[in-house]
Amino acid sequence: MACACKQHKAAESDKSEQAVDRYVSFAGIDCEGNAQKLMDHLLALTEQPGVGNAFWDKFRQQYVDYLAGKGLKHDPLYLLHANVFYIRDLFEEQGDEQGLQALDELEELCF
């Protein structure tokens, strides 16, 4: 029994020493860079008069908290993925073809 425990601890130690990128399947694709570009585009759009609302204010706050290292640690790719349907609705509502194209690309390559 003690041996199994030592093996478990050794295995856990090995895991913690390996730096594994959670997006390793996207090797060669700049998912983080593309997510950041889309995030910048989305935030600029939601700052326009008549476009933003309480939902987008909360979304922006989650992003600001991520940048400040506070709250949930959701990076731009995660935030965009978790809210993809709302983002698509916004882009369609606003007739934002550039945003839709960027979102389609990110969905196809990185989600």
Backbone as JSON Lines, residues from 0, in Angstrom:
{"i":0,"aa":"M","n":[0.82,-1.19,0.0],"ca":[0.0,0.0,0.0],"c":[0.86,1.26,0.0]}
{"i":1,"aa":"A","n":[1.91,1.26,0.8],"ca":[2.79,2.43,0.85],"c":[3.47,2.65,-0.49]}
{"i":2,"aa":"C","n":[3.78,1.58,-1.18],"ca":[4.44,1.68,-2.48],"c":[3.54,2.4,-3.48]}
{"i":3,"aa":"A","n":[2.27,2.07,-3.5],"ca":[1.34,2.72,-4.42],"c":[1.26,4.22,-4.13]}
{"i":4,"aa":"C","n":[1.3,4.55,-2.87],"ca":[1.24,5.96,-2.49],"c":[2.47,6.7,-3.02]}
{"i":5,"aa":"K","n":[3.64,6.08,-2.87],"ca":[4.87,6.7,-3.37],"c":[4.8,6.85,-4.89]}
{"i":6,"aa":"Q","n":[4.27,5.85,-5.58],"ca":[4.15,5.93,-7.03],"c":[3.21,7.07,-7.42]}
{"i":7,"aa":"H","n":[2.13,7.18,-6.7],"ca":[1.17,8.25,-6.98],"c":[1.83,9.61,-6.8]}
{"i":8,"aa":"K","n":[2.55,9.77,-5.69],"ca":[3.22,11.04,-5.44],"c":[4.25,11.34,-6.5]}
{"i":9,"aa":"A","n":[4.99,10.32,-6.96],"ca":[5.99,10.51,-8.01],"c":[5.32,10.9,-9.32]}
{"i":10,"aa":"A","n":[4.19,10.26,-9.62],"ca":[3.47,10.58,-10.86],"c":[2.94,12.01,-10.82]}
{"i":11,"aa":"E","n":[2.41,12.42,-9.67],"ca":[1.91,13.78,-9.52],"c":[3.06,14.78,-9.65]}
{"i":12,"aa":"S","n":[4.19,14.45,-9.1],"ca":[5.35,15.32,-9.19],"c":[5.79,15.48,-10.64]}
{"i":13,"aa":"D","n":[5.8,14.37,-11.38],"ca":[6.17,14.42,-12.8],"c":[5.2,15.31,-13.58]}
{"i":14,"aa":"K","n":[3.91,15.22,-13.29],"ca":[2.91,16.03,-13.99],"c":[3.15,17.51,-13.73]}
{"i":15,"aa":"S","n":[3.44,17.87,-12.5],"ca":[3.6,19.28,-12.17],"c":[4.87,19.85,-12.79]}
{"i":16,"aa":"E","n":[5.85,19.01,-13.08],"ca":[7.09,19.49,-13.68],"c":[6.95,19.71,-15.18]}
{"i":17,"aa":"Q","n":[5.98,19.08,-15.8],"ca":[5.79,19.24,-17.23],"c":[4.94,20.48,-17.49]}
{"i":18,"aa":"A","n":[5.43,21.36,-18.35],"ca":[4.65,22.53,-18.73],"c":[3.85,22.15,-19.98]}
{"i":19,"aa":"V","n":[2.57,21.92,-19.78],"ca":[1.72,21.5,-20.88],"c":[0.81,22.65,-21.27]}
{"i":20,"aa":"D","n":[0.85,23.03,-22.53],"ca":[-0.03,24.06,-23.06],"c":[-1.38,23.42,-23.33]}
{"i":21,"aa":"R","n":[-2.45,23.99,-22.76],"ca":[-3.76,23.37,-22.95],"c":[-4.23,23.45,-24.39]}
{"i":22,"aa":"Y","n":[-3.59,24.29,-25.19],"ca":[-3.96,24.42,-26.59],"c":[-2.96,23.72,-27.51]}
{"i":23,"aa":"V","n":[-2.33,22.67,-27.02],"ca":[-1.28,22.0,-27.78],"c":[-1.79,21.47,-29.11]}
{"i":24,"aa":"S","n":[-3.07,21.14,-29.22],"ca":[-3.61,20.63,-30.48],"c":[-3.7,21.72,-31.53]}
{"i":25,"aa":"F","n":[-3.48,22.96,-31.14],"ca":[-3.54,24.07,-32.08],"c":[-2.13,24.54,-32.47]}
{"i":26,"aa":"A","n":[-1.16,23.66,-32.39],"ca":[0.23,24.01,-32.7],"c":[0.29,24.63,-34.09]}
{"i":27,"aa":"G","n":[0.97,25.74,-34.2],"ca":[1.14,26.42,-35.47],"c":[0.01,27.39,-35.8]}
{"i":28,"aa":"I","n":[-1.03,27.44,-34.99],"ca":[-2.14,28.35,-35.19],"c":[-2.09,29.37,-34.06]}
{"i":29,"aa":"D","n":[-2.14,30.64,-34.39],"ca":[-2.07,31.68,-33.37],"c":[-3.45,31.93,-32.76]}
{"i":30,"aa":"C","n":[-3.95,30.94,-32.04],"ca":[-5.28,31.05,-31.44],"c":[-5.34,32.19,-30.43]}
{"i":31,"aa":"E","n":[-4.33,32.33,-29.64],"ca":[-4.35,33.38,-28.63],"c":[-4.29,34.76,-29.28]}
{"i":32,"aa":"G","n":[-3.47,34.91,-30.31],"ca":[-3.39,36.19,-31.03],"c":[-4.69,36.52,-31.74]}
{"i":33,"aa":"N","n":[-5.27,35.52,-32.39],"ca":[-6.55,35.73,-33.08],"c":[-7.66,36.03,-32.09]}
{"i":34,"aa":"A","n":[-7.64,35.36,-30.95],"ca":[-8.64,35.63,-29.91],"c":[-8.5,37.06,-29.4]}
{"i":35,"aa":"Q","n":[-7.27,37.51,-29.23],"ca":[-7.05,38.88,-28.74],"c":[-7.55,39.91,-29.75]}
{"i":36,"aa":"K","n":[-7.3,39.67,-31.03],"ca":[-7.8,40.59,-32.07],"c":[-9.32,40.65,-32.05]}
{"i":37,"aa":"L","n":[-9.96,39.49,-31.94],"ca":[-11.41,39.46,-31.9],"c":[-11.92,40.14,-30.62]}
{"i":38,"aa":"M","n":[-11.24,39.91,-29.51],"ca":[-11.63,40.55,-28.25],"c":[-11.55,42.07,-28.4]}
{"i":39,"aa":"D","n":[-10.48,42.58,-28.97],"ca":[-10.33,44.02,-29.16],"c":[-11.46,44.57,-30.04]}
{"i":40,"aa":"H","n":[-11.77,43.84,-31.1],"ca":[-12.84,44.25,-32.01],"c":[-14.19,44.27,-31.28]}
{"i":41,"aa":"L","n":[-14.45,43.23,-30.52],"ca":[-15.71,43.11,-29.77],"c":[-15.85,44.22,-28.73]}
{"i":42,"aa":"L","n":[-14.79,44.47,-27.99],"ca":[-14.84,45.51,-26.96],"c":[-15.06,46.89,-27.58]}
{"i":43,"aa":"A","n":[-14.41,47.15,-28.72],"ca":[-14.61,48.43,-29.4],"c":[-16.06,48.57,-29.86]}
{"i":44,"aa":"L","n":[-16.62,47.5,-30.38],"ca":[-18.01,47.53,-30.83],"c":[-18.97,47.79,-29.68]}
{"i":45,"aa":"T","n":[-18.76,47.12,-28.57],"ca":[-19.69,47.25,-27.44],"c":[-19.54,48.59,-26.71]}
{"i":46,"aa":"E","n":[-18.51,49.33,-27.01],"ca":[-18.34,50.66,-26.42],"c":[-19.1,51.73,-27.21]}
{"i":47,"aa":"Q","n":[-19.55,51.39,-28.41],"ca":[-20.28,52.35,-29.23],"c":[-21.65,52.63,-28.61]}
{"i":48,"aa":"P","n":[-22.11,53.87,-28.72],"ca":[-23.42,54.22,-28.17],"c":[-24.53,53.34,-28.74]}
{"i":49,"aa":"G","n":[-25.38,52.87,-27.86],"ca":[-26.53,52.06,-28.27],"c":[-26.23,50.59,-28.5]}
{"i":50,"aa":"V","n":[-24.98,50.18,-28.36],"ca":[-24.61,48.78,-28.61],"c":[-24.43,48.03,-27.3]}
{"i":51,"aa":"G","n":[-23.72,48.62,-26.38],"ca":[-23.44,47.96,-25.11],"c":[-24.68,47.84,-24.24]}
{"i":52,"aa":"N","n":[-24.59,46.94,-23.28],"ca":[-25.66,46.77,-22.28],"c":[-25.04,46.12,-21.05]}
{"i":53,"aa":"A","n":[-25.85,45.74,-20.09],"ca":[-25.34,45.17,-18.84],"c":[-24.56,43.87,-19.08]}
{"i":54,"aa":"F","n":[-25.01,43.07,-20.05],"ca":[-24.28,41.83,-20.35],"c":[-22.87,42.13,-20.8]}
{"i":55,"aa":"W","n":[-22.73,43.06,-21.75],"ca":[-21.39,43.38,-22.27],"c":[-20.55,44.1,-21.24]}
{"i":56,"aa":"D","n":[-21.18,44.84,-20.33],"ca":[-20.43,45.45,-19.23],"c":[-19.83,44.36,-18.34]}
{"i":57,"aa":"K","n":[-20.61,43.33,-18.04],"ca":[-20.13,42.21,-17.22],"c":[-19.03,41.45,-17.96]}
{"i":58,"aa":"F","n":[-19.22,41.23,-19.25],"ca":[-18.22,40.56,-20.08],"c":[-16.9,41.33,-20.02]}
{"i":59,"aa":"R","n":[-16.98,42.65,-20.22],"ca":[-15.79,43.51,-20.18],"c":[-15.12,43.42,-18.81]}
{"i":60,"aa":"Q","n":[-15.92,43.4,-17.75],"ca":[-15.35,43.33,-16.4],"c":[-14.61,42.01,-16.19]}
{"i":61,"aa":"Q","n":[-15.14,40.92,-16.72],"ca":[-14.43,39.64,-16.61],"c":[-13.08,39.72,-17.31]}
{"i":62,"aa":"Y","n":[-13.03,40.37,-18.44],"ca":[-11.78,40.52,-19.18],"c":[-10.8,41.42,-18.41]}
{"i":63,"aa":"V","n":[-11.31,42.52,-17.87],"ca":[-10.47,43.42,-17.08],"c":[-9.92,42.69,-15.86]}
{"i":64,"aa":"D","n":[-10.76,41.89,-15.21],"ca":[-10.31,41.11,-14.06],"c":[-9.22,40.13,-14.46]}
{"i":65,"aa":"Y","n":[-9.39,39.5,-15.61],"ca":[-8.35,38.58,-16.11],"c":[-7.03,39.33,-16.3]}
{"i":66,"aa":"L","n":[-7.08,40.49,-16.91],"ca":[-5.86,41.27,-17.14],"c":[-5.19,41.68,-15.83]}
{"i":67,"aa":"A","n":[-6.01,41.94,-14.82],"ca":[-5.49,42.37,-13.52],"c":[-5.1,41.19,-12.63]}
{"i":68,"aa":"G","n":[-5.36,39.97,-13.1],"ca":[-5.03,38.8,-12.29],"c":[-6.0,38.58,-11.14]}
{"i":69,"aa":"K","n":[-7.22,39.12,-11.27],"ca":[-8.23,38.98,-10.22],"c":[-9.35,38.09,-10.72]}
{"i":70,"aa":"G","n":[-10.15,37.63,-9.79],"ca":[-11.34,36.87,-10.16],"c":[-11.01,35.6,-10.92]}
{"i":71,"aa":"L","n":[-11.91,35.22,-11.78],"ca":[-11.71,34.02,-12.6],"c":[-10.57,34.26,-13.58]}
{"i":72,"aa":"K","n":[-9.82,33.25,-13.84],"ca":[-8.64,33.38,-14.7],"c":[-8.97,32.95,-16.13]}
{"i":73,"aa":"H","n":[-10.01,33.54,-16.72],"ca":[-10.42,33.17,-18.06],"c":[-9.74,34.08,-19.08]}
{"i":74,"aa":"D","n":[-8.92,33.48,-19.93],"ca":[-8.23,34.24,-20.96],"c":[-9.2,34.59,-22.09]}
{"i":75,"aa":"P","n":[-8.77,35.44,-23.04],"ca":[-9.67,35.85,-24.11],"c":[-10.26,34.69,-24.9]}
{"i":76,"aa":"L","n":[-9.48,33.67,-25.19],"ca":[-10.01,32.54,-25.96],"c":[-11.14,31.86,-25.2]}
{"i":77,"aa":"Y","n":[-10.96,31.68,-23.92],"ca":[-12.01,31.05,-23.11],"c":[-13.26,31.93,-23.06]}
{"i":78,"aa":"L","n":[-13.08,33.22,-22.79],"ca":[-14.23,34.13,-22.7],"c":[-15.01,34.17,-24.01]}
{"i":79,"aa":"L","n":[-14.3,34.21,-25.12],"ca":[-14.97,34.24,-26.42],"c":[-15.71,32.93,-26.67]}
{"i":80,"aa":"H","n":[-15.06,31.83,-26.37],"ca":[-15.68,30.52,-26.6],"c":[-16.93,30.36,-25.73]}
{"i":81,"aa":"A","n":[-16.85,30.77,-24.49],"ca":[-17.97,30.61,-23.56],"c":[-19.17,31.48,-23.94]}
{"i":82,"aa":"N","n":[-18.93,32.51,-24.73],"ca":[-19.99,33.45,-25.08],"c":[-20.22,33.56,-26.58]}
{"i":83,"aa":"V","n":[-19.81,32.53,-27.31],"ca":[-19.81,32.58,-28.77],"c":[-21.19,32.88,-29.35]}
{"i":84,"aa":"F","n":[-22.25,32.36,-28.77],"ca":[-23.59,32.58,-29.32],"c":[-24.03,34.04,-29.15]}
{"i":85,"aa":"Y","n":[-23.7,34.63,-28.01],"ca":[-24.04,36.03,-27.78],"c":[-23.23,36.94,-28.71]}
{"i":86,"aa":"I","n":[-21.98,36.59,-28.9],"ca":[-21.11,37.37,-29.78],"c":[-21.63,37.31,-31.21]}
{"i":87,"aa":"R","n":[-21.96,36.11,-31.67],"ca":[-22.5,35.96,-33.03],"c":[-23.78,36.77,-33.19]}
{"i":88,"aa":"D","n":[-24.66,36.69,-32.21],"ca":[-25.9,37.47,-32.27],"c":[-25.61,38.97,-32.38]}
{"i":89,"aa":"L","n":[-24.67,39.45,-31.6],"ca":[-24.32,40.87,-31.64],"c":[-23.78,41.26,-33.01]}
{"i":90,"aa":"F","n":[-22.85,40.48,-33.53],"ca":[-22.28,40.8,-34.84],"c":[-23.35,40.77,-35.93]}
{"i":91,"aa":"E","n":[-24.23,39.79,-35.88],"ca":[-25.31,39.72,-36.87],"c":[-26.25,40.91,-36.72]}
{"i":92,"aa":"E","n":[-26.6,41.24,-35.49],"ca":[-27.49,42.38,-35.23],"c":[-26.9,43.68,-35.74]}
{"i":93,"aa":"Q","n":[-25.58,43.83,-35.6],"ca":[-24.9,45.06,-36.0],"c":[-24.44,45.03,-37.46]}
{"i":94,"aa":"G","n":[-24.65,43.91,-38.15],"ca":[-24.19,43.79,-39.54],"c":[-22.68,43.85,-39.65]}
{"i":95,"aa":"D","n":[-22.01,43.33,-38.66],"ca":[-20.54,43.39,-38.58],"c":[-19.93,42.18,-39.29]}
{"i":96,"aa":"E","n":[-19.71,42.32,-40.58],"ca":[-19.16,41.22,-41.38],"c":[-17.73,40.88,-40.98]}
{"i":97,"aa":"Q","n":[-16.95,41.89,-40.65],"ca":[-15.56,41.65,-40.22],"c":[-15.55,40.83,-38.93]}
{"i":98,"aa":"G","n":[-16.39,41.18,-37.99],"ca":[-16.48,40.44,-36.74],"c":[-16.94,39.01,-36.96]}
{"i":99,"aa":"L","n":[-17.95,38.83,-37.82],"ca":[-18.44,37.48,-38.12],"c":[-17.37,36.62,-38.77]}
{"i":100,"aa":"Q","n":[-16.63,37.21,-39.69],"ca":[-15.57,36.45,-40.36],"c":[-14.48,36.04,-39.36]}
{"i":101,"aa":"A","n":[-14.09,36.95,-38.5],"ca":[-13.07,36.64,-37.48],"c":[-13.58,35.59,-36.51]}
{"i":102,"aa":"L","n":[-14.85,35.68,-36.15],"ca":[-15.44,34.7,-35.23],"c":[-15.51,33.32,-35.89]}
{"i":103,"aa":"D","n":[-15.92,33.27,-37.15],"ca":[-15.97,32.0,-37.88],"c":[-14.59,31.35,-37.93]}
{"i":104,"aa":"E","n":[-13.59,32.15,-38.21],"ca":[-12.22,31.62,-38.29],"c":[-11.76,31.08,-36.94]}
{"i":105,"aa":"L","n":[-12.03,31.83,-35.89],"ca":[-11.63,31.39,-34.56],"c":[-12.37,30.12,-34.17]}
{"i":106,"aa":"E","n":[-13.66,30.05,-34.47],"ca":[-14.43,28.84,-34.16],"c":[-13.89,27.62,-34.91]}
{"i":107,"aa":"E","n":[-13.62,27.81,-36.17],"ca":[-13.16,26.7,-37.01],"c":[-11.78,26.2,-36.6]}
{"i":108,"aa":"L","n":[-10.91,27.11,-36.24],"ca":[-9.53,26.72,-35.98],"c":[-9.21,26.48,-34.51]}
{"i":109,"aa":"C","n":[-9.93,27.12,-33.61],"ca":[-9.46,27.12,-32.22],"c":[-10.45,26.67,-31.15]}
{"i":110,"aa":"F","n":[-11.74,26.55,-31.46],"ca":[-12.69,26.15,-30.43],"c":[-12.86,24.66,-30.44]}
